[in-house]
Amino acid sequence: MTVSGYMSIIKQNIQVNRPGNQIVLEAGKGNAQEKSFASCVDLGYKKDVKELLETYFNYLTVEKGASRHTLEAYSRDLIRFANFMAGLGKEGAETVTPEDVMAFISELRVGGLSANSVNRSLAAIRGFYKFLPKQGYKVVSPVDRLLQGKTWMRLPDVLSPQDMNRLLEQPGLSKNPAALRDAAILELMYASGLRVSELVNLTMNSINWQAGYVVVMGKGRKERVVPVGRSAYDLLRRYVEEARNDLVKGKSTNFLFLNRSGRLFSRQGLWKLVKKYSRLAGLEDKVHPHTFRHTFATHLLEGGADLRAVQIMLGHADISTTQIYTHVTRERLKAVHKKYHPRS
């Protein structure tokens, strides 16, 4: 979805022109004029909040390299925040206090949002307030001194090698184009640990056939190289040579994985594919698309791979994100010890 697509969502959801829901973003220069929440103060030209948010999302996309999923999440967070503050009758962005933000956070928690989701909302608000001075607004961020809530570390769901092998066998190796495509997708997910968005956006140019790796555009538009291994390589080759042309349907497209209509294979389609084959393998409750990424990392570390190498292959900016998989391997070691050691 494009930035303009997000703005159509914003226009449908921001409360405007309602008594008691007045809010003003005051400029760093000129006289402040009270307007509805839908509009800002004149900075030499009219710029309403929807346009300001659109500028912000363009900034996130172009300068920060934010993914469309980040944009989608931040737009929801900022709409929710803006409507809450408008409901409090705040007169300007500079009048929002840390106490107001804490009230907003309490509202989110009462509404059932997890600590991770609340922290993401805080990040969206913090980013927006950092952006306002770039647009000429003199504001002090009400979230700078607020700490993120503590979250319990949730160990990722991981399949055993036996369960993963059973899952990978489900599409079969028939000459059915869809089955070959599905087999290639599942094998590549396990072989490379790609995120869903990274996999569905692969193109024919993403694969280096001679060297046996894929070039991936990850979060923040950072490019990385990930080996795919012999099994995934062979299935990808079969899919491209024997099945992809049947799925193209005469269309002109460079995307690697296509649906039955010859269009880009969607994230929703991938979710359905994973659920279908996990159900056939008797693993339905344990598997979602990201399980392949978790399992990829865990099996590498259990096999003795270097943590830094796994971080690079996963595309994690911070190695602490990768370290969660070391906890998984420790838990497994403890389970093995307890099961097999005579004095456990």
N, C-alpha and C positions, 0 to 999 in steps of 0.2 A: 504494500500500500504506500502511496506517495504521501508527502507532507500535506498536500491539499486534501487528500483523503482523510487524514486525521482531523483537519480543520473542519470538515463537514460534521464529524462526530462532535467536536467542541461546540460548534454553532447550535447543535441540537440539544446540548446538555447544560451549557452555562445559563444560569438564571439571569435575565436582564429585565430592565425597566419595571421592576416590581417595587412597590413602596416598602421601605425598611431594608431593602437589599442594595443600599448605595455603598459604593466603594470607589475610591479615587487613587490613582497612581500619580503622585505629584512629581513634577519635573524638577530638575536641578536649576532651571532658569525660567523666568516668566511668572505670570500670575496663575495660581492654581484655579481651575474652574471645576466646580462640582458637576460630575457627570454620573450616569448610571454605571454599573460595573462593566458594562460592555464597552466603555470608552475611557481613554486616558486623557491626560492634559495635553494641550496643544504644544508641540515641540517645534513650531514653525510649520507643522503640517498635522492633519488629523491622523491619529493612530489609535484604534480601539484595541481593547485587550486581546480580542481574537487575532488581530493582525500582529500584536506584540508576541503572542504565543506562537504564531506561525513563524515569525522571525526567529524566535527562540528555537523552535524545532528545526528550522533550516540551519541554524548555528550548530545544533547538536549533530545534524546529519553531515554537514559539509566540513566543519572545523574539528568536531570531536569524533566523527566517524561512528556515531551511534547506529545500532541496528534498528530495523523497523520494529522489532519486538520491544526494544528499549523505549522507542518513541511511543508505541502503543501503551505501554505501562505508565510512562511518565505523563501522557496526556490524561489518562484516567485519574492518576494521583492529583494532578494540578486542577482538574475540573472539580474533583471532590473537595480539595482544599479551598478553592475559590468560592464555591457555593457555601461552604461552612462559614467562612469569614464574612461573606455577604450577609448571611443569616444573623451574624453577630452585630451587624450594622457598623462595621469598621469604616472609617472615613478615608483611609488611604493605606497603601502598602506599608508606609513608614509607621503606621499606628498599630500594626500587628505586633503583639508582644510575645515573648517566650511563653507566658501563661496562656495566651490564646492558642499557641501551637500545642501546648500540653493538653489543653481541652480538646483540641482536634484529635490528638493521639488517643486520648481516653475514649473518644467517640469511636475511633477505628477499632480499638480493642474490644469495646462493648459490642461492636458489630461483628466480632468474630474473626478479625484479621489476625494473622500470625505475626510474630515478632519480625520475621523476615520481610513480610509485606509492609509493616509499619516502617521499618528501617528504609525500605525502598522509597516510601512516600517522603520521608525526611530528606533523602538524597535528592529527590525531584525538587522539593521546595528549596533546599539549600542551593542547588544549581541555578534555579530560576532567580533567586535573590542575588546570586553572584553575577548573573547576566544583566540585571536591571541597570547597574551603574554604567555598563558598556553602552546603554541606550540613553544615557544622560540623566537618569533618575538618582536622586540622593536618598538612599535608603540604607538602614542598618538591618542586617539580616537577623531575624528573630530566632534563627535556628543554629547560629554559629556556636553557641555555648551549650547546646543540647547534645547529650551523648546518645549514641545509638543504644537501643535496648539489647540486653544480652539474649543470645539465642542458644538453645541447646543444640549441640552438634548431632545431627541426624545421620547415622551411617547409611550410605547408599545401598540400594538393593543390588545384589550381585548374583549372577548365576554360576553354578559350578561348571567346570569344563564338560561334564557329562550332559547336563541340562542344555548348555549352549549348543553342543553338537547335535542333540536331538532336535532342537529348534531349527538349526541351520539345514537339517535334512528335510524339513517339511515341504518346501516348494517342489522338491524333486528336480530332476535334470532332463525333463522332457523338452521337446522342441517347441512347446507352446511359448509364444513370445512373452506373455505376461508372467508365466512361471519362471522363465529364464531371467527376466528383469527382477522379479522378486528375490530369486536366489542370489543374484548379484548384489542387490541392495543389502540384504541381510548379512551376507559375507563381508561386504565392504564396511558396514557399520561396526562389526566386531573386529575386523582387521585394522581399522584406522582410528576408531573412537571419535568419529566426526559428530558434531552437533547436527540436529535435524536440519536446521536452516542451511548449514554448510553443505550437507549432502544433497539436498534437493536443488541447490543452485550450482552444482557442478556442471561444467560444460565439457564438450568433447576435447577442448584444449587443456582441461585440468589434469589430464592423465599423461604422464611421461612414460610411454610404453617401453622405451629402451632401458630406462633406469628403474622402473617399477615403483613409482611413487605418484601421489596426487598433490597438486598445488591447491591449497585451500585459502579462501578469503575469510578470516575469522572475525571475532569481535573487534571493534575499533578499526575495521578495514586493514587488519594486520595479516599479511600473507605468511603462510608457513608451509613446509613440505613434510608430508607424512608417508612413510613406506606402507605398502599395502599387503605384501606377502604373496606367496605363490598361489594359494587357494583362491584368494580374492582376485588376483591378477587373471588367473585362468577363466574364472566365471565372468569377469568384466569383458574379457576378450570374446568369449562366446556370445555374451549378450550383444555386444556391438556388431559382431560379424553375422550373427544368425537371427537376432530378434529386433534390434532397434529399428531397422528399416521398415519392418512390418508395422511398427507403432507410429512411425512418422506420419503416415497417412498423406503423403505428398506435400506436407507442410515444410516450410523452411524454418528450422530451429537448430540451435547449437547446444541446447540443454542435453545433458547426458541421459537422464532418466525421464521417460515420458509416460503419460497415462494412455488409456485406450483411445483417446481422441487425438493423440499426437501433440498434446500440450504438456507444459511443465508439470511434473509429478508434485502434488501439493503436500504440505505438512500434514493436512488432515488425511490425505490418502496414505501417507506413510504410517500414521497412527493406526488406521484401519488395517493396513497390511500386517503390522507387528501384532496387533490383537488377534487377527485371523490365524496366523501361524503359531502364536503362543498358545492359543486355545487348542489347536490341533495337536500340539506337543504336550498338552496337559499342564501348561504353565501359566494360564491366563491371569491369575491373580498376582503373579510375581513379575510380570514383564511389561514395560512401556519402552518407547524408543530410547530414552536416556539410559535405560538399563544396559544397553550395548556399550555405551561409553564408559559407564562405571565398571562393567565387567572387563572391558579392554584394559583399563588402567590397573585394575586389581590383579588380573592374571599376569600382566607384565611384571609387576612388582613381586608377585609370588614366585615368578620365574627367575628373579634376581636382577631385574632391570634397574638401572640407576634412576633415582627420583628426578633428577634434573632432566634426564632424557625424556621421561614420561611427561614432565611439565611442558616441554617444548612440543611434543607430539599432540598434547591436549590443547595447546594454545592458551595456557593459563598465564596471566600476567604476573601473578604472585605465587611463589612455590608453596605458600601456606595453604592455598586452595587445593593443591595436589596432595598435600600431606594427609588429608582425610582418608585417602586410600591406604595409607600405612596403618591406620587404626583398624581398617577392615582386615588386613592381613594379620595383625596381632590378635584380633578376635578369633580368627580362624585357627591360628596356632594354639591359642588357649583351648579352643574346642577340641582340637586334635589331641592335645596333651591330656585333657580331661577324659577323653574317650578311650585312649589307648595306654596311658601310663598306669601301671598297677597300683600306684599309691596316690593317684589324683583324688 
